[in-house]
Amino acid sequence: MGEAKRRKTTLGETYGQEKETRILPWLPITKKQAELFVSWTSRGAWIGIGLMVVGWATIRFIGPAFGWWQVVY
């Protein structure tokens, strides 16, 4: 009997499925959840940077060009 067959008989129904491993034993966050958190926060940071650039361009260039306000030097 090969190692794979032995493992399959030992694990039963959970054979071939990924085990959700925790980052720390006392912390109820899995590695998959941590990866999702990092991806969502990175995406949110880039959205925030984009909004900040749009806001800066509006305050510095677009508003004064339309006469909404004047930039004080």
Predicted model as a PDB file, atoms N, CA, C, CB and O in Angstrom, pLDDT in the B-factor column:
MODEL        1                                                                  
ATOM      1  N   MET A   1       0.848  -1.172   0.000  1.00 58.00           N  
ATOM      2  CA  MET A   1       0.000   0.000   0.000  1.00 58.00           C  
ATOM      3  C   MET A   1       0.898   1.241   0.000  1.00 58.00           C  
ATOM      4  CB  MET A   1      -0.967  -0.005   1.226  1.00 58.00           C  
ATOM      5  O   MET A   1       1.831   1.346   0.796  1.00 58.00           O  
ATOM      6  N   GLY A   2       0.603   2.167  -0.896  1.00 80.00           N  
ATOM      7  CA  GLY A   2       1.399   3.383  -1.001  1.00 80.00           C  
ATOM      8  C   GLY A   2       1.014   4.399   0.059  1.00 80.00           C  
ATOM      9  O   GLY A   2       0.004   4.273   0.752  1.00 80.00           O  
ATOM     10  N   GLU A   3       1.867   5.413   0.153  1.00 82.00           N  
ATOM     11  CA  GLU A   3       1.650   6.465   1.156  1.00 82.00           C  
ATOM     12  C   GLU A   3       0.335   7.206   0.909  1.00 82.00           C  
ATOM     13  CB  GLU A   3       2.821   7.460   1.147  1.00 82.00           C  
ATOM     14  O   GLU A   3      -0.377   7.526   1.861  1.00 82.00           O  
ATOM     15  N   ALA A   4       0.005   7.483  -0.354  1.00 78.00           N  
ATOM     16  CA  ALA A   4      -1.225   8.207  -0.669  1.00 78.00           C  
ATOM     17  C   ALA A   4      -2.457   7.402  -0.251  1.00 78.00           C  
ATOM     18  CB  ALA A   4      -1.286   8.527  -2.170  1.00 78.00           C  
ATOM     19  O   ALA A   4      -3.404   7.962   0.301  1.00 78.00           O  
ATOM     20  N   LYS A   5      -2.450   6.108  -0.507  1.00 81.00           N  
ATOM     21  CA  LYS A   5      -3.591   5.276  -0.110  1.00 81.00           C  
ATOM     22  C   LYS A   5      -3.695   5.197   1.408  1.00 81.00           C  
ATOM     23  CB  LYS A   5      -3.466   3.862  -0.708  1.00 81.00           C  
ATOM     24  O   LYS A   5      -4.794   5.232   1.962  1.00 81.00           O  
ATOM     25  N   ARG A   6      -2.562   5.091   2.072  1.00 82.00           N  
ATOM     26  CA  ARG A   6      -2.551   5.035   3.529  1.00 82.00           C  
ATOM     27  C   ARG A   6      -3.111   6.343   4.101  1.00 82.00           C  
ATOM     28  CB  ARG A   6      -1.114   4.774   4.058  1.00 82.00           C  
ATOM     29  O   ARG A   6      -3.895   6.330   5.049  1.00 82.00           O  
ATOM     30  N   ARG A   7      -2.699   7.466   3.512  1.00 78.00           N  
ATOM     31  CA  ARG A   7      -3.187   8.771   3.972  1.00 78.00           C  
ATOM     32  C   ARG A   7      -4.686   8.898   3.728  1.00 78.00           C  
ATOM     33  CB  ARG A   7      -2.434   9.915   3.262  1.00 78.00           C  
ATOM     34  O   ARG A   7      -5.410   9.460   4.550  1.00 78.00           O  
ATOM     35  N   LYS A   8      -5.150   8.374   2.591  1.00 78.00           N  
ATOM     36  CA  LYS A   8      -6.570   8.455   2.254  1.00 78.00           C  
ATOM     37  C   LYS A   8      -7.409   7.647   3.248  1.00 78.00           C  
ATOM     38  CB  LYS A   8      -6.811   7.951   0.816  1.00 78.00           C  
ATOM     39  O   LYS A   8      -8.470   8.101   3.674  1.00 78.00           O  
ATOM     40  N   THR A   9      -6.946   6.474   3.610  1.00 82.00           N  
ATOM     41  CA  THR A   9      -7.704   5.668   4.584  1.00 82.00           C  
ATOM     42  C   THR A   9      -7.666   6.304   5.965  1.00 82.00           C  
ATOM     43  CB  THR A   9      -7.145   4.234   4.655  1.00 82.00           C  
ATOM     44  O   THR A   9      -8.631   6.197   6.721  1.00 82.00           O  
ATOM     45  N   THR A  10      -6.566   6.962   6.302  1.00 80.00           N  
ATOM     46  CA  THR A  10      -6.452   7.606   7.617  1.00 80.00           C  
ATOM     47  C   THR A  10      -7.347   8.834   7.707  1.00 80.00           C  
ATOM     48  CB  THR A  10      -4.996   8.000   7.897  1.00 80.00           C  
ATOM     49  O   THR A  10      -8.045   9.019   8.705  1.00 80.00           O  
ATOM     50  N   LEU A  11      -7.335   9.678   6.671  1.00 77.00           N  
ATOM     51  CA  LEU A  11      -8.089  10.931   6.712  1.00 77.00           C  
ATOM     52  C   LEU A  11      -9.566  10.745   6.406  1.00 77.00           C  
ATOM     53  CB  LEU A  11      -7.499  11.913   5.741  1.00 77.00           C  
ATOM     54  O   LEU A  11     -10.392  11.507   6.909  1.00 77.00           O  
ATOM     55  N   GLY A  12      -9.914   9.781   5.617  1.00 76.00           N  
ATOM     56  CA  GLY A  12     -11.316   9.527   5.299  1.00 76.00           C  
ATOM     57  C   GLY A  12     -11.905  10.602   4.409  1.00 76.00           C  
ATOM     58  O   GLY A  12     -11.398  10.842   3.314  1.00 76.00           O  
ATOM     59  N   GLU A  13     -12.973  11.258   4.863  1.00 74.00           N  
ATOM     60  CA  GLU A  13     -13.684  12.252   4.046  1.00 74.00           C  
ATOM     61  C   GLU A  13     -12.899  13.532   3.851  1.00 74.00           C  
ATOM     62  CB  GLU A  13     -15.009  12.579   4.673  1.00 74.00           C  
ATOM     63  O   GLU A  13     -13.123  14.241   2.870  1.00 74.00           O  
ATOM     64  N   THR A  14     -11.995  13.846   4.747  1.00 73.00           N  
ATOM     65  CA  THR A  14     -11.246  15.098   4.626  1.00 73.00           C  
ATOM     66  C   THR A  14     -10.028  14.974   3.724  1.00 73.00           C  
ATOM     67  CB  THR A  14     -10.814  15.569   5.988  1.00 73.00           C  
ATOM     68  O   THR A  14      -9.256  15.926   3.610  1.00 73.00           O  
ATOM     69  N   TYR A  15      -9.832  13.821   3.076  1.00 71.00           N  
ATOM     70  CA  TYR A  15      -8.692  13.626   2.184  1.00 71.00           C  
ATOM     71  C   TYR A  15      -8.817  14.532   0.961  1.00 71.00           C  
ATOM     72  CB  TYR A  15      -8.587  12.147   1.751  1.00 71.00           C  
ATOM     73  O   TYR A  15      -9.863  14.566   0.314  1.00 71.00           O  
ATOM     74  N   GLY A  16      -7.763  15.257   0.651  1.00 69.00           N  
ATOM     75  CA  GLY A  16      -7.743  16.125  -0.524  1.00 69.00           C  
ATOM     76  C   GLY A  16      -8.278  17.513  -0.280  1.00 69.00           C  
ATOM     77  O   GLY A  16      -8.201  18.364  -1.166  1.00 69.00           O  
ATOM     78  N   GLN A  17      -8.818  17.768   0.892  1.00 70.00           N  
ATOM     79  CA  GLN A  17      -9.328  19.099   1.209  1.00 70.00           C  
ATOM     80  C   GLN A  17      -8.268  19.847   2.008  1.00 70.00           C  
ATOM     81  CB  GLN A  17     -10.671  19.018   2.003  1.00 70.00           C  
ATOM     82  O   GLN A  17      -7.523  19.267   2.797  1.00 70.00           O  
ATOM     83  N   GLU A  18      -8.228  21.155   1.773  1.00 69.00           N  
ATOM     84  CA  GLU A  18      -7.256  21.963   2.502  1.00 69.00           C  
ATOM     85  C   GLU A  18      -7.694  22.124   3.948  1.00 69.00           C  
ATOM     86  CB  GLU A  18      -7.079  23.340   1.836  1.00 69.00           C  
ATOM     87  O   GLU A  18      -8.864  22.375   4.238  1.00 69.00           O  
ATOM     88  N   LYS A  19      -6.753  21.978   4.827  1.00 73.00           N  
ATOM     89  CA  LYS A  19      -7.025  22.195   6.237  1.00 73.00           C  
ATOM     90  C   LYS A  19      -6.853  23.675   6.517  1.00 73.00           C  
ATOM     91  CB  LYS A  19      -6.092  21.332   7.144  1.00 73.00           C  
ATOM     92  O   LYS A  19      -5.842  24.266   6.137  1.00 73.00           O  
ATOM     93  N   GLU A  20      -7.826  24.279   7.176  1.00 77.00           N  
ATOM     94  CA  GLU A  20      -7.731  25.692   7.490  1.00 77.00           C  
ATOM     95  C   GLU A  20      -6.816  25.862   8.692  1.00 77.00           C  
ATOM     96  CB  GLU A  20      -9.130  26.303   7.761  1.00 77.00           C  
ATOM     97  O   GLU A  20      -7.205  25.619   9.835  1.00 77.00           O  
ATOM     98  N   THR A  21      -5.591  26.285   8.407  1.00 82.00           N  
ATOM     99  CA  THR A  21      -4.627  26.461   9.476  1.00 82.00           C  
ATOM    100  C   THR A  21      -4.712  27.883  10.005  1.00 82.00           C  
ATOM    101  CB  THR A  21      -3.203  26.142   8.989  1.00 82.00           C  
ATOM    102  O   THR A  21      -4.855  28.844   9.250  1.00 82.00           O  
ATOM    103  N   ARG A  22      -4.620  27.988  11.302  1.00 84.00           N  
ATOM    104  CA  ARG A  22      -4.669  29.303  11.939  1.00 84.00           C  
ATOM    105  C   ARG A  22      -3.279  29.915  11.971  1.00 84.00           C  
ATOM    106  CB  ARG A  22      -5.246  29.201  13.368  1.00 84.00           C  
ATOM    107  O   ARG A  22      -2.267  29.213  11.956  1.00 84.00           O  
ATOM    108  N   ILE A  23      -3.255  31.236  12.014  1.00 81.00           N  
ATOM    109  CA  ILE A  23      -1.982  31.943  12.101  1.00 81.00           C  
ATOM    110  C   ILE A  23      -1.336  31.644  13.447  1.00 81.00           C  
ATOM    111  CB  ILE A  23      -2.177  33.471  11.911  1.00 81.00           C  
ATOM    112  O   ILE A  23      -0.169  31.261  13.519  1.00 81.00           O  
ATOM    113  N   LEU A  24      -2.097  31.820  14.491  1.00 85.00           N  
ATOM    114  CA  LEU A  24      -1.678  31.490  15.846  1.00 85.00           C  
ATOM    115  C   LEU A  24      -2.737  30.572  16.446  1.00 85.00           C  
ATOM    116  CB  LEU A  24      -1.476  32.780  16.720  1.00 85.00           C  
ATOM    117  O   LEU A  24      -3.917  30.724  16.132  1.00 85.00           O  
ATOM    118  N   PRO A  25      -2.357  29.639  17.286  1.00 84.00           N  
ATOM    119  CA  PRO A  25      -3.345  28.702  17.823  1.00 84.00           C  
ATOM    120  C   PRO A  25      -4.469  29.378  18.623  1.00 84.00           C  
ATOM    121  CB  PRO A  25      -2.651  27.696  18.698  1.00 84.00           C  
ATOM    122  O   PRO A  25      -5.601  28.895  18.629  1.00 84.00           O  
ATOM    123  N   TRP A  26      -4.160  30.483  19.290  1.00 88.00           N  
ATOM    124  CA  TRP A  26      -5.159  31.154  20.113  1.00 88.00           C  
ATOM    125  C   TRP A  26      -5.910  32.248  19.359  1.00 88.00           C  
ATOM    126  CB  TRP A  26      -4.502  31.743  21.331  1.00 88.00           C  
ATOM    127  O   TRP A  26      -6.824  32.855  19.916  1.00 88.00           O  
ATOM    128  N   LEU A  27      -5.546  32.511  18.108  1.00 86.00           N  
ATOM    129  CA  LEU A  27      -6.188  33.559  17.311  1.00 86.00           C  
ATOM    130  C   LEU A  27      -7.091  32.905  16.271  1.00 86.00           C  
ATOM    131  CB  LEU A  27      -5.125  34.476  16.626  1.00 86.00           C  
ATOM    132  O   LEU A  27      -6.606  32.135  15.442  1.00 86.00           O  
ATOM    133  N   PRO A  28      -8.403  33.194  16.293  1.00 89.00           N  
ATOM    134  CA  PRO A  28      -9.321  32.501  15.376  1.00 89.00           C  
ATOM    135  C   PRO A  28      -9.333  33.079  13.958  1.00 89.00           C  
ATOM    136  CB  PRO A  28     -10.719  32.548  15.935  1.00 89.00           C  
ATOM    137  O   PRO A  28     -10.401  33.311  13.392  1.00 89.00           O  
ATOM    138  N   ILE A  29      -8.146  33.311  13.382  1.00 90.00           N  
ATOM    139  CA  ILE A  29      -8.034  33.832  12.016  1.00 90.00           C  
ATOM    140  C   ILE A  29      -7.190  32.849  11.215  1.00 90.00           C  
ATOM    141  CB  ILE A  29      -7.401  35.280  11.994  1.00 90.00           C  
ATOM    142  O   ILE A  29      -6.075  32.502  11.606  1.00 90.00           O  
ATOM    143  N   THR A  30      -7.740  32.409  10.092  1.00 90.00           N  
ATOM    144  CA  THR A  30      -7.006  31.467   9.256  1.00 90.00           C  
ATOM    145  C   THR A  30      -6.090  32.224   8.293  1.00 90.00           C  
ATOM    146  CB  THR A  30      -7.983  30.557   8.476  1.00 90.00           C  
ATOM    147  O   THR A  30      -6.202  33.439   8.129  1.00 90.00           O  
ATOM    148  N   LYS A  31      -5.195  31.486   7.670  1.00 89.00           N  
ATOM    149  CA  LYS A  31      -4.270  32.110   6.723  1.00 89.00           C  
ATOM    150  C   LYS A  31      -5.016  32.667   5.522  1.00 89.00           C  
ATOM    151  CB  LYS A  31      -3.212  31.104   6.262  1.00 89.00           C  
ATOM    152  O   LYS A  31      -4.650  33.716   4.991  1.00 89.00           O  
ATOM    153  N   LYS A  32      -6.055  31.975   5.095  1.00 90.00           N  
ATOM    154  CA  LYS A  32      -6.862  32.449   3.958  1.00 90.00           C  
ATOM    155  C   LYS A  32      -7.537  33.781   4.293  1.00 90.00           C  
ATOM    156  CB  LYS A  32      -7.930  31.392   3.571  1.00 90.00           C  
ATOM    157  O   LYS A  32      -7.570  34.691   3.465  1.00 90.00           O  
ATOM    158  N   GLN A  33      -8.078  33.889   5.517  1.00 92.00           N  
ATOM    159  CA  GLN A  33      -8.705  35.136   5.948  1.00 92.00           C  
ATOM    160  C   GLN A  33      -7.684  36.264   6.028  1.00 92.00           C  
ATOM    161  CB  GLN A  33      -9.388  34.949   7.304  1.00 92.00           C  
ATOM    162  O   GLN A  33      -7.997  37.406   5.694  1.00 92.00           O  
ATOM    163  N   ALA A  34      -6.474  35.957   6.464  1.00 92.00           N  
ATOM    164  CA  ALA A  34      -5.428  36.972   6.540  1.00 92.00           C  
ATOM    165  C   ALA A  34      -5.050  37.458   5.143  1.00 92.00           C  
ATOM    166  CB  ALA A  34      -4.190  36.419   7.266  1.00 92.00           C  
ATOM    167  O   ALA A  34      -4.829  38.652   4.941  1.00 92.00           O  
ATOM    168  N   GLU A  35      -4.974  36.538   4.177  1.00 94.00           N  
ATOM    169  CA  GLU A  35      -4.661  36.931   2.802  1.00 94.00           C  
ATOM    170  C   GLU A  35      -5.765  37.805   2.216  1.00 94.00           C  
ATOM    171  CB  GLU A  35      -4.452  35.692   1.926  1.00 94.00           C  
ATOM    172  O   GLU A  35      -5.485  38.778   1.516  1.00 94.00           O  
ATOM    173  N   LEU A  36      -7.022  37.456   2.502  1.00 95.00           N  
ATOM    174  CA  LEU A  36      -8.137  38.285   2.028  1.00 95.00           C  
ATOM    175  C   LEU A  36      -8.100  39.667   2.649  1.00 95.00           C  
ATOM    176  CB  LEU A  36      -9.473  37.614   2.338  1.00 95.00           C  
ATOM    177  O   LEU A  36      -8.371  40.662   1.977  1.00 95.00           O  
ATOM    178  N   PHE A  37      -7.762  39.735   3.947  1.00 96.00           N  
ATOM    179  CA  PHE A  37      -7.668  41.028   4.629  1.00 96.00           C  
ATOM    180  C   PHE A  37      -6.599  41.906   3.984  1.00 96.00           C  
ATOM    181  CB  PHE A  37      -7.358  40.828   6.123  1.00 96.00           C  
ATOM    182  O   PHE A  37      -6.823  43.097   3.763  1.00 96.00           O  
ATOM    183  N   VAL A  38      -5.454  41.331   3.686  1.00 97.00           N  
ATOM    184  CA  VAL A  38      -4.375  42.091   3.060  1.00 97.00           C  
ATOM    185  C   VAL A  38      -4.787  42.567   1.673  1.00 97.00           C  
ATOM    186  CB  VAL A  38      -3.098  41.242   2.971  1.00 97.00           C  
ATOM    187  O   VAL A  38      -4.506  43.708   1.306  1.00 97.00           O  
ATOM    188  N   SER A  39      -5.446  41.714   0.900  1.00 97.00           N  
ATOM    189  CA  SER A  39      -5.849  42.134  -0.451  1.00 97.00           C  
ATOM    190  C   SER A  39      -6.902  43.237  -0.409  1.00 97.00           C  
ATOM    191  CB  SER A  39      -6.387  40.937  -1.239  1.00 97.00           C  
ATOM    192  O   SER A  39      -6.832  44.185  -1.192  1.00 97.00           O  
ATOM    193  N   TRP A  40      -7.881  43.126   0.498  1.00 98.00           N  
ATOM    194  CA  TRP A  40      -8.917  44.162   0.604  1.00 98.00           C  
ATOM    195  C   TRP A  40      -8.342  45.488   1.096  1.00 98.00           C  
ATOM    196  CB  TRP A  40     -10.032  43.700   1.545  1.00 98.00           C  
ATOM    197  O   TRP A  40      -8.709  46.547   0.586  1.00 98.00           O  
ATOM    198  N   THR A  41      -7.445  45.443   2.082  1.00 98.00           N  
ATOM    199  CA  THR A  41      -6.885  46.689   2.588  1.00 98.00           C  
ATOM    200  C   THR A  41      -5.950  47.327   1.568  1.00 98.00           C  
ATOM    201  CB  THR A  41      -6.143  46.443   3.897  1.00 98.00           C  
ATOM    202  O   THR A  41      -5.873  48.553   1.491  1.00 98.00           O  
ATOM    203  N   SER A  42      -5.241  46.523   0.788  1.00 98.00           N  
ATOM    204  CA  SER A  42      -4.390  47.086  -0.264  1.00 98.00           C  
ATOM    205  C   SER A  42      -5.241  47.762  -1.330  1.00 98.00           C  
ATOM    206  CB  SER A  42      -3.511  45.990  -0.899  1.00 98.00           C  
ATOM    207  O   SER A  42      -4.922  48.856  -1.796  1.00 98.00           O  
ATOM    208  N   ARG A  43      -6.324  47.101  -1.708  1.00 98.00           N  
ATOM    209  CA  ARG A  43      -7.235  47.689  -2.693  1.00 98.00           C  
ATOM    210  C   ARG A  43      -7.837  48.991  -2.150  1.00 98.00           C  
ATOM    211  CB  ARG A  43      -8.362  46.686  -3.062  1.00 98.00           C  
ATOM    212  O   ARG A  43      -7.941  49.983  -2.872  1.00 98.00           O  
ATOM    213  N   GLY A  44      -8.225  48.978  -0.891  1.00 98.00           N  
ATOM    214  CA  GLY A  44      -8.788  50.184  -0.276  1.00 98.00           C  
ATOM    215  C   GLY A  44      -7.782  51.315  -0.197  1.00 98.00           C  
ATOM    216  O   GLY A  44      -8.137  52.479  -0.378  1.00 98.00           O  
ATOM    217  N   ALA A  45      -6.524  50.979   0.072  1.00 98.00           N  
ATOM    218  CA  ALA A  45      -5.483  52.009   0.122  1.00 98.00           C  
ATOM    219  C   ALA A  45      -5.293  52.651  -1.250  1.00 98.00           C  
ATOM    220  CB  ALA A  45      -4.154  51.409   0.616  1.00 98.00           C  
ATOM    221  O   ALA A  45      -5.152  53.870  -1.348  1.00 98.00           O  
ATOM    222  N   TRP A  46      -5.287  51.840  -2.307  1.00 98.00           N  
ATOM    223  CA  TRP A  46      -5.133  52.407  -3.647  1.00 98.00           C  
ATOM    224  C   TRP A  46      -6.332  53.259  -4.042  1.00 98.00           C  
ATOM    225  CB  TRP A  46      -4.933  51.297  -4.667  1.00 98.00           C  
ATOM    226  O   TRP A  46      -6.173  54.278  -4.715  1.00 98.00           O  
ATOM    227  N   ILE A  47      -7.518  52.856  -3.633  1.00 98.00           N  
ATOM    228  CA  ILE A  47      -8.708  53.682  -3.899  1.00 98.00           C  
ATOM    229  C   ILE A  47      -8.589  55.008  -3.164  1.00 98.00           C  
ATOM    230  CB  ILE A  47     -10.006  52.942  -3.471  1.00 98.00           C  
ATOM    231  O   ILE A  47      -8.918  56.058  -3.716  1.00 98.00           O  
ATOM    232  N   GLY A  48      -8.118  54.965  -1.912  1.00 98.00           N  
ATOM    233  CA  GLY A  48      -7.926  56.191  -1.145  1.00 98.00           C  
ATOM    234  C   GLY A  48      -6.890  57.108  -1.773  1.00 98.00           C  
ATOM    235  O   GLY A  48      -7.075  58.325  -1.805  1.00 98.00           O  
ATOM    236  N   ILE A  49      -5.801  56.535  -2.273  1.00 98.00           N  
ATOM    237  CA  ILE A  49      -4.779  57.346  -2.940  1.00 98.00           C  
ATOM    238  C   ILE A  49      -5.356  57.992  -4.192  1.00 98.00           C  
ATOM    239  CB  ILE A  49      -3.547  56.487  -3.299  1.00 98.00           C  
ATOM    240  O   ILE A  49      -5.101  59.165  -4.464  1.00 98.00           O  
ATOM    241  N   GLY A  50      -6.135  57.225  -4.954  1.00 98.00           N  
ATOM    242  CA  GLY A  50      -6.757  57.788  -6.159  1.00 98.00           C  
ATOM    243  C   GLY A  50      -7.717  58.922  -5.833  1.00 98.00           C  
ATOM    244  O   GLY A  50      -7.730  59.941  -6.523  1.00 98.00           O  
ATOM    245  N   LEU A  51      -8.526  58.753  -4.783  1.00 98.00           N  
ATOM    246  CA  LEU A  51      -9.450  59.817  -4.375  1.00 98.00           C  
ATOM    247  C   LEU A  51      -8.704  61.052  -3.899  1.00 98.00           C  
ATOM    248  CB  LEU A  51     -10.379  59.320  -3.273  1.00 98.00           C  
ATOM    249  O   LEU A  51      -9.131  62.180  -4.146  1.00 98.00           O  
ATOM    250  N   MET A  52      -7.589  60.832  -3.216  1.00 98.00           N  
ATOM    251  CA  MET A  52      -6.802  61.970  -2.757  1.00 98.00           C  
ATOM    252  C   MET A  52      -6.222  62.747  -3.939  1.00 98.00           C  
ATOM    253  CB  MET A  52      -5.677  61.498  -1.829  1.00 98.00           C  
ATOM    254  O   MET A  52      -6.194  63.977  -3.912  1.00 98.00           O  
ATOM    255  N   VAL A  53      -5.758  62.043  -4.976  1.00 98.00           N  
ATOM    256  CA  VAL A  53      -5.220  62.712  -6.159  1.00 98.00           C  
ATOM    257  C   VAL A  53      -6.324  63.483  -6.878  1.00 98.00           C  
ATOM    258  CB  VAL A  53      -4.569  61.689  -7.115  1.00 98.00           C  
ATOM    259  O   VAL A  53      -6.103  64.612  -7.317  1.00 98.00           O  
ATOM    260  N   VAL A  54      -7.498  62.891  -7.002  1.00 98.00           N  
ATOM    261  CA  VAL A  54      -8.624  63.578  -7.642  1.00 98.00           C  
ATOM    262  C   VAL A  54      -9.017  64.813  -6.839  1.00 98.00           C  
ATOM    263  CB  VAL A  54      -9.834  62.627  -7.787  1.00 98.00           C  
ATOM    264  O   VAL A  54      -9.289  65.868  -7.412  1.00 98.00           O  
ATOM    265  N   GLY A  55      -9.046  64.686  -5.517  1.00 97.00           N  
ATOM    266  CA  GLY A  55      -9.372  65.835  -4.673  1.00 97.00           C  
ATOM    267  C   GLY A  55      -8.339  66.940  -4.790  1.00 97.00           C  
ATOM    268  O   GLY A  55      -8.682  68.119  -4.870  1.00 97.00           O  
ATOM    269  N   TRP A  56      -7.066  66.549  -4.799  1.00 96.00           N  
ATOM    270  CA  TRP A  56      -6.009  67.543  -4.938  1.00 96.00           C  
ATOM    271  C   TRP A  56      -6.109  68.259  -6.285  1.00 96.00           C  
ATOM    272  CB  TRP A  56      -4.632  66.884  -4.787  1.00 96.00           C  
ATOM    273  O   TRP A  56      -5.976  69.481  -6.346  1.00 96.00           O  
ATOM    274  N   ALA A  57      -6.341  67.509  -7.361  1.00 96.00           N  
ATOM    275  CA  ALA A  57      -6.458  68.124  -8.689  1.00 96.00           C  
ATOM    276  C   ALA A  57      -7.660  69.060  -8.742  1.00 96.00           C  
ATOM    277  CB  ALA A  57      -6.579  67.042  -9.781  1.00 96.00           C  
ATOM    278  O   ALA A  57      -7.607  70.118  -9.368  1.00 96.00           O  
ATOM    279  N   THR A  58      -8.742  68.660  -8.080  1.00 95.00           N  
ATOM    280  CA  THR A  58      -9.928  69.528  -8.060  1.00 95.00           C  
ATOM    281  C   THR A  58      -9.644  70.819  -7.312  1.00 95.00           C  
ATOM    282  CB  THR A  58     -11.119  68.803  -7.416  1.00 95.00           C  
ATOM    283  O   THR A  58      -9.981  71.902  -7.792  1.00 95.00           O  
ATOM    284  N   ILE A  59      -9.038  70.717  -6.159  1.00 93.00           N  
ATOM    285  CA  ILE A  59      -8.764  71.911  -5.354  1.00 93.00           C  
ATOM    286  C   ILE A  59      -7.714  72.795  -6.022  1.00 93.00           C  
ATOM    287  CB  ILE A  59      -8.296  71.512  -3.945  1.00 93.00           C  
ATOM    288  O   ILE A  59      -7.832  74.020  -5.995  1.00 93.00           O  
ATOM    289  N   ARG A  60      -6.708  72.200  -6.610  1.00 93.00           N  
ATOM    290  CA  ARG A  60      -5.590  72.974  -7.145  1.00 93.00           C  
ATOM    291  C   ARG A  60      -5.841  73.508  -8.542  1.00 93.00           C  
ATOM    292  CB  ARG A  60      -4.357  72.136  -7.156  1.00 93.00           C  
ATOM    293  O   ARG A  60      -5.440  74.631  -8.846  1.00 93.00           O  
ATOM    294  N   PHE A  61      -6.504  72.725  -9.412  1.00 95.00           N  
ATOM    295  CA  PHE A  61      -6.621  73.120 -10.813  1.00 95.00           C  
ATOM    296  C   PHE A  61      -8.054  73.338 -11.290  1.00 95.00           C  
ATOM    297  CB  PHE A  61      -5.980  72.087 -11.667  1.00 95.00           C  
ATOM    298  O   PHE A  61      -8.347  74.368 -11.897  1.00 95.00           O  
ATOM    299  N   ILE A  62      -8.948  72.395 -11.028  1.00 95.00           N  
ATOM    300  CA  ILE A  62     -10.294  72.449 -11.598  1.00 95.00           C  
ATOM    301  C   ILE A  62     -11.117  73.577 -10.991  1.00 95.00           C  
ATOM    302  CB  ILE A  62     -11.008  71.120 -11.393  1.00 95.00           C  
ATOM    303  O   ILE A  62     -11.749  74.341 -11.719  1.00 95.00           O  
ATOM    304  N   GLY A  63     -11.116  73.688  -9.674  1.00 95.00           N  
ATOM    305  CA  GLY A  63     -11.883  74.748  -9.015  1.00 95.00           C  
ATOM    306  C   GLY A  63     -11.479  76.145  -9.455  1.00 95.00           C  
ATOM    307  O   GLY A  63     -12.341  76.937  -9.835  1.00 95.00           O  
ATOM    308  N   PRO A  64     -10.190  76.471  -9.415  1.00 95.00           N  
ATOM    309  CA  PRO A  64      -9.781  77.801  -9.881  1.00 95.00           C  
ATOM    310  C   PRO A  64     -10.048  78.025 -11.371  1.00 95.00           C  
ATOM    311  CB  PRO A  64      -8.311  78.008  -9.599  1.00 95.00           C  
ATOM    312  O   PRO A  64     -10.333  79.154 -11.771  1.00 95.00           O  
ATOM    313  N   ALA A  65      -9.963  76.993 -12.195  1.00 95.00           N  
ATOM    314  CA  ALA A  65     -10.201  77.148 -13.632  1.00 95.00           C  
ATOM    315  C   ALA A  65     -11.657  77.524 -13.905  1.00 95.00           C  
ATOM    316  CB  ALA A  65      -9.840  75.851 -14.381  1.00 95.00           C  
ATOM    317  O   ALA A  65     -11.933  78.291 -14.827  1.00 95.00           O  
ATOM    318  N   PHE A  66     -12.598  76.989 -13.106  1.00 95.00           N  
ATOM    319  CA  PHE A  66     -14.009  77.323 -13.281  1.00 95.00           C  
ATOM    320  C   PHE A  66     -14.425  78.542 -12.465  1.00 95.00           C  
ATOM    321  CB  PHE A  66     -14.869  76.141 -12.899  1.00 95.00           C  
ATOM    322  O   PHE A  66     -15.583  78.956 -12.518  1.00 95.00           O  
ATOM    323  N   GLY A  67     -13.509  79.110 -11.727  1.00 94.00           N  
ATOM    324  CA  GLY A  67     -13.804  80.300 -10.947  1.00 94.00           C  
ATOM    325  C   GLY A  67     -14.558  80.012  -9.662  1.00 94.00           C  
ATOM    326  O   GLY A  67     -15.188  80.912  -9.106  1.00 94.00           O  
ATOM    327  N   TRP A  68     -14.508  78.788  -9.182  1.00 94.00           N  
ATOM    328  CA  TRP A  68     -15.198  78.445  -7.946  1.00 94.00           C  
ATOM    329  C   TRP A  68     -14.509  79.070  -6.745  1.00 94.00           C  
ATOM    330  CB  TRP A  68     -15.271  76.934  -7.779  1.00 94.00           C  
ATOM    331  O   TRP A  68     -15.176  79.453  -5.783  1.00 94.00           O  
ATOM    332  N   TRP A  69     -13.163  79.181  -6.784  1.00 92.00           N  
ATOM    333  CA  TRP A  69     -12.391  79.791  -5.714  1.00 92.00           C  
ATOM    334  C   TRP A  69     -11.029  80.168  -6.258  1.00 92.00           C  
ATOM    335  CB  TRP A  69     -12.261  78.839  -4.498  1.00 92.00           C  
ATOM    336  O   TRP A  69     -10.694  79.836  -7.395  1.00 92.00           O  
ATOM    337  N   GLN A  70     -10.251  80.854  -5.458  1.00 91.00           N  
ATOM    338  CA  GLN A  70      -8.908  81.241  -5.861  1.00 91.00           C  
ATOM    339  C   GLN A  70      -7.901  80.578  -4.944  1.00 91.00           C  
ATOM    340  CB  GLN A  70      -8.740  82.774  -5.839  1.00 91.00           C  
ATOM    341  O   GLN A  70      -8.127  80.451  -3.740  1.00 91.00           O  
ATOM    342  N   VAL A  71      -6.790  80.156  -5.523  1.00 83.00           N  
ATOM    343  CA  VAL A  71      -5.720  79.565  -4.739  1.00 83.00           C  
ATOM    344  C   VAL A  71      -4.881  80.694  -4.213  1.00 83.00           C  
ATOM    345  CB  VAL A  71      -4.870  78.564  -5.570  1.00 83.00           C  
ATOM    346  O   VAL A  71      -4.430  81.540  -4.986  1.00 83.00           O  
ATOM    347  N   VAL A  72      -4.655  80.733  -2.903  1.00 85.00           N  
ATOM    348  CA  VAL A  72      -3.844  81.775  -2.273  1.00 85.00           C  
ATOM    349  C   VAL A  72      -2.412  81.267  -2.197  1.00 85.00           C  
ATOM    350  CB  VAL A  72      -4.390  82.153  -0.847  1.00 85.00           C  
ATOM    351  O   VAL A  72      -2.157  80.169  -1.701  1.00 85.00           O  
ATOM    352  N   TYR A  73      -1.478  82.080  -2.695  1.00 78.00           N  
ATOM    353  CA  TYR A  73      -0.072  81.669  -2.706  1.00 78.00           C  
ATOM    354  C   TYR A  73       0.654  82.165  -1.498  1.00 78.00           C  
ATOM    355  CB  TYR A  73       0.620  82.160  -3.946  1.00 78.00           C  
ATOM    356  O   TYR A  73       1.848  81.909  -1.346  1.00 78.00           O  
TER     357      TYR A  73                                                      
ENDMDL                                                                          
END                                                                             
